[in-house]
Amino acid sequence: MSHIIDSPVWTKRSCLCDDSCIHFGDCCPESKQFDPNQQRIAEAKFSCLQLRQYNFNWIVNKCPKDANPEVTQACETEPAEWQIHSDPISYMPVTNQVSGITYRNLNCAVCHQDVPATLANNQSSLLRFWYVLELYVN
């Protein structure tokens, strides 16, 4: 169930009542999952970004306040076209296959301490890089 504003297009939904809404901060107030504090935390963590061939996705594109400033800048700053072409791996989205959380790039995963070196039980194969022809829509 969702609330739709004047359009059946999913990008126009203002909230959802599914089991995942608590993770993304888009729960409707009448949802069983709705918790105002959790909503604020989740809303601050995820952004709905459009990636060219993957359309819109919930992506972590900000670092916690206490993260390394260089890593934060690499995570949060929009790359220039030449940067993407010179080092495409650094700007590819990456998804943790256990949690399902997608990060804007590897630096965003690093600042959230969600990288192979910090995963328990040597689970380095659990990060998946996306294949993206052109990363971001302007």
Protein Blocks (a to p, Z undefined) as FASTA:
>chain_A
ZZdehiabfklpfbdcbfklmmnopacfklmklcfklmmmmmmmpccdddfklopadddf
bdcfkbcfklmmmmmpccdfklmmmmmmlmgccddfklopacfblmlmmmnopafklpgh
hiaklpccdddfblbdZZ
